[in-house]
């Protein structure tokens, strides 16, 4: 467990915020999912690791492939994140993306 904790701290500081000052200040889709309680930090970390192994793959596709959420939930939340829901404005930095992509997870 100590190794996982160390790896998590490479992505996040002790307060749960991104540890790297070079990261964008706009909230990412992953941090949005943690903020609204749909993922915990460890699940986000796992999805980011999968995404890192599959360049060009959307984070939501990695989350769905890991079984943390269904694709339809992710699409609905991404619309909210990007400002597609009623009364919601887009979050700064919310990218416009193409459709889902298959993700293979090696265990």
Phi, psi and omega in degrees: 000330180299323180294319178296316180300318179296317179297319178299320181291342174288330178269324185233146172281176182298338179271003179091354179271160179304135184278339185270119181294343180279353180289152179297150180278341177290144180294139177272167178298320179298314180292328175300314180297323176291316182299323180271003174082016180274337176225155168261171184299322181293320177296318177299317179301315179298316180296321178295325177295317178297316179299322179297328180277348181231074183307139180089354180275137179289145180302318180301323178294324177292319180297316179294319180297327177282349178084015181284329180209158175277151182303320182295323176297317181296319179295319179296315179293325179293323176299317178296316179299318183275359177093019181273352181271163180299127177077358181264131172267157179294144174284144178303135177085002179291115183280155170269128185235166176274188184291176182299157181227141180291140180236131175256127181250121177267129181243000000 
